[in-house]
């Protein structure tokens, strides 16, 4: 399982490598480039699933087990 994801801001294109939490979804992320507060896209559980190059740990676990993607109890 990967615990680091590179988030790409849709507003300015800034990329930042971040460590994902394993015990909760991260719903907000402030871009370190432009300061925009990012929120998940509709249907996504967290900013990593929307803007990261690696999905969050619960989604990775579901994929490894071949189960439907389910994150944070959703």
Buried (B, 14 or more C-beta within 10 A) or exposed (E): EEEEBEBBBEEEEBBBEBEBEEEEBBEEBEBEBEEBEBBBEEEBBBBBBBBBEBBBBBBBBBEEEEEEBEBEEE
